[in-house]
């Protein structure tokens, strides 16, 4: 079995990572909605103030996970092209 370097371990696309990405996105969206609902339940309608919202899980779901997907896709394509022409 060939030893993988750290970049291959984190950025080379496989089916396990696809499921982790999908589940991670879903969990981040659900946590965002859950935290918002708990804030309304315990703090009332205006618990964040004017125009405020809990944004941590939203940013993870909408910005960070898609950026990771793009990086993984580009890295995997470059890896496949280099492997083909090696």
Steps between C-alpha positions, in 0.01 A plus 500: 500500500634840401553751778305824453635839592297735720361699209366185335346398828304825540438610142478191278134435426343164582150378578555522874585870471197560278273362774683699768452819296128435442432407862714790627306747288166361617607506866624860470167612349301316767716641782454851361122456501504333844707775663276765345184322617637458853589869507146593406355252750710615796563863408189609316453629147771770515766301682781592255405864473428685178616301195709260707525126456717207602745474211766244594328188369357697206851606395623141535217370279497774237865607474750259657362165379462614135855642505627166633308316225659720232849449643448123521371484141790703361756302701350168390493606133862616512598176674324292232659698215848469653446128556388452139802676348757358739 
